[in-house]
Amino acid sequence: MKKHILVSLFVVVALILAVLIDASFYMLNYALAPDPDRFNTESHFADFRSNHPEAVAWLDSLQQAEALRDTFLVMPSGEHHHAYYILSADSLPVHRVALVLHGWRDTPIKFLHIARIYHQQLGFHVILPDLHAHGLSEGQTICMGWKERLDVLRWMQMGNETMRCDSFVVHGISMGAATTMNVSGEPMPSFVRDIRFVEDCGYTSAWDEFAYELRQDFHLPPFPLQYVASLICRLRYGWSFGQNSPLRQVARCPYPMLFIHGDRDDFVPSWMVQPLYEAKPGPKQLWITTDCGHNDSYARHTEEYIKAVRKMATD
């Protein structure tokens, strides 16, 4: 009798573990799989033109002059990654470059309006990378801004070698903002003379963001699913949800940073910006935009957004 009970318990436990592991792989695929439409650049440009009519004339002038250019670099991982770049139109020597980092399953094309601020109004060179497993860059899984931070340092090296720049602004939105904050906590390369950061609606950690999404979308607590998924992520991809912590990284950042977050953000919840801002030592500014959801701040407060970016980038 006892033997039958033990066998039954073993079967039940095995079934529970099998379901849990299967659900964890589903969670990882849901969160980390690239956008299947990532290579369709024509539709991305069409969407940008529709969503940002204020920037169409600028984009047309760049394309007509063949000034919106492509390049590929070999990353520390050995992968080939792609970026768009725009050289400053100023006739005077320019020693500043902005890196504009896109969001989760997005493309830099959708954030050309941010590039326009730096190029057209501030006279910067601009680099817009396709982050790992996005756009034309190689990679099988999204890393939520963690491994991508090392790729951004490589793009900074390009800015120094190709554009002769020693001053940088790293400006990211959503997952790009998490990447920006993760970069900010790294030791800066020796060629960097000055660097500033702008994070717009980034999350405190991959763990916090996934826990929030589990509750919002699936009405599930973090335990046990998220714990197992994080372990599998570490074993399979080399990083865990808790390790990917912009909150921990900004605590190491001595450089100026502007924090922007919409007060009605329900994708990366608005409360996350406060602990991020409080953790950051040294020069910092916080702007919580009114009546704004996720990635709404530029659209709803365009002129104020440009002024805030100008102040951070040039003061």
N, C-alpha and C positions, 0 to 999 in steps of 0.2 A: 504493500500500500504506500509506504513512504517513498519507495523507488518511483512509483507512478507520479506521486506529487512532485518530487524533485524534477522528474523529466518534464512534467507539465510546466513547472516554474521556469525551467531552462528554456523551453519553447517560447513561453510568453515573453521572457526577457530578450531572447534573440529576435523575436518579432518586433518588439518595441525599439531595440537598437537599430534594426534594419530600417524601420520606418523613420526613425530620427536621423539616421545617416542620409537616407534618401531625401528627406525634407531639407537637410542641411545643404546638400548638393543643389537642390532646387533654389534655395535662398542665394547661394553663391552665384549660380547662373543668372538669377533674376537681377542681382546687384552688380555683377562684374562682367557680364557678357557685353561685347561691343555692339553698337548700333548696326544692324544689318544694312542700313542705308548710308553708312559712313563714307562711301566712295562717290556718292552722287553729288559732286560739287556744283553741277549746273542747277540743281534744285535748291541747293543751299544759297547760292547767289540770288536766285529768283526770290526766295523767301526773304533774304536780307533787303532787297530792293523794295519789296512790298511792306516790310515792317519798319523800314527806316528811310522814308522819302527825303528826309533832311540831309542824308549822306549820299544820295544817288549821284549828284553832280560831281562830288569829290571822287567817288569810286569810278565813275565814267572817265574822269580826267586821268586817273591812275592807270586804268586799263588801256586807254588810248595811247598813253605815253609809254606803255609797258613798264610802268614803275612799280606795279604790284607783282613781285617776283617770287619764284619758288626756289627752295633749296633743300637738300637732304644732308643729314649728318649721321655719323656712326656714334651711337650712344655707348656709355660704359658697359652696357649689357651686350654689345655687339649688334644690336638691332639698328636698322636704318629708320630714322625719323624725319618727318617732313615739317617744314614751316613756310609760311609766307613772310616776306619782309618788305619794308618800304624805307627807302633812304630819304633823309630830310631834304626838302627842297631849298633850304636856306643856302645862300651862297657863302656865308661865313663858315669857318670850321666848326663842326658840331661834335661834342664829346659826350653825348647823352643818348641812351637808348631805352625805350620802354618795351617790356615783355608783357604781352596781353594773353592771359590764360583763360581758356574757355571752361564751360561747365561739363557736368556728367553727360555722357553720350551726345555731346555737342560737337561743334566744329568752330574753329576761329573765324570762319566766314561770318557766323552769326554775331560776332562781337567786333566787327569792323568799325562800328560806331564809337567804340572805346578807342580803337586805334586812331580814329580821325581826330579825337581830342589831342592826342600827343603829337600827331604828325602835322595836322593843319594849323592848330592853334598854339602849340608849344614848340614846334620846330624840332621834335625828336626824330631820330630813327626809330623804327618799330619792328619788332619780331613777334609773329603770331604762330607759336608752335601748335601742331597737332600733337596733343599729349599721347602718351603710350596707349596703343590700341584704339586710337581715335583717328578719323580722317585717313590720310595716306601714310600714317606712321605704322610701323610694324608692332605686333603685340597681340596676344590672344585674350588677355583679360585686363580689365581696368583695375588700377591699384588705388583708386580713391584719393590720389594726391600724395601717397607715401613714396613709392619708388619714383614717381614722376618728379619729385623734388630734385633728384640727382640729374635728371634730364634737363631741367631748367638751368642748373649750374653749367651744363655743357653748352646750352644756347647762349648763356652769358659769355662764355669763352669765345663763341663765334662773334658776338658783339664787340668784344675787345680786339680780336685778331683781324676781323674783316672790316669793321666800321671804326676802328681805332677809338673805341669808347672806354672810359673808365668810370662813368657815372650811370647809374641804372635806376629805373623804377620798375618794380614787378607788381602788376595789377591783375588780380584774378577775381572771377565771379563764380559763386557756388563751389563746386569741386575745385575750380581754378583758384578760388579764394583759400580753400584748405591747402592746396598745393603751395600757394603764396606764403601762407603762414608756416608751412613745413620747411620751405626754403629759408625763411627768415631766421630759423633757429640753427642753421648750419654755419660753420666757419666760412667766411667769405674768401674767395680767391684773392691772391695777393695783388692782382691788377685792379681791384675795386677801390676807387678813391671815395666814392659817395654812393649810397644806395638808399632808396625809400620803398615802402610797401603800401599797397592799397588792397584791402580785402573787402569784398562786397558779398555779403550773405553766406559766409563760410560757417562750417560746423566745428564744434569743440573737439570731436573725435569721430572716427568711423564707427566706433562702438556706440556712442551716444546717438548718432544719426540712424544707424540700423535699428537700435532699440526703439527709437521714436517711430520709425516707419513700420516696424512690427506691430506696435500698438495701434497706430493709425489705420493701416491698411488691412491687417490680418487679425487684430484684436488678440494678440499673443504676447505673453511676457518674454523677457530675454532668456530666462531659464526654462528648458535646457537647450532649445534649438540654437540660439545665438552662440552659446558657449561651444557647442560641437562644430558649428560652421566656422567659428574663428580658429579653432584648432586645425580643422581641415585646411583652411586658408593658409595657416602658417606652414603646415607640412607640405602643401602642394605648391604654394606660390611664394613662400618665404617671408610673409608678414602676417601679423595678427590685427584684429580690429582695434584692440587696446593700444598696440604699438603705434598705430597711425593716429597720433594725437597732436593736432595743431595747438591745443591748449598747452601742452608741455613744450612745444617748440617756440611759441611766442614768449614764454617765460624766459627763454634764452636770448631773445632778440634785443639788442641795444639800439637798433636803428629806428628812424621815424616810421610810424605806421598810422594809416587812416582806416578806421573800422566803419563800415556802412552796413546798415541792416534795416529792412522794412519792418514797421511795427505790426503788420498783419501777415507776416510770413508764416505759412503753415506747411511748408516743405522742409526748410531748415528753420526750425522755430525761433522766433525773435529772441527768446530768453538766452539763447546761446551766446549772443554777442557780449553780454555783460561779464561773464567769467573770463572770456577771452581778453576783453579790454582791461579788466582788473589784473590779469596775470602778466600783462605786458609791461616791462619796466621801461624807463626812458621816455623819449618823445612819443606822444600818441594823441590822436584825436578820435572822437566818437560822434557819429551822426546817425541817429535813428530817424529814418524818414517816415513821414506821416502818411497814412492811408495807402501803404505799399505792401503788396504781397511779395512773393519770391522773385528776385531779379526785376523788380518794378521801379527801383529808385531812379535810374536814369530816365525812363520813359515819363515818370510823373513829376520829376523835379529836374528837368534837363539843365537849365541854366545854373541852378544851385550845384548840381552834380559837377558840371564843368569847373565852376569856381572852386569847389572843394578839392578837386583833383589838381587844379593849377596850383593852389596854395601848398598842397603836400609835395608836389613834384618840383617846385621852383623856389620856395622860401628857404 
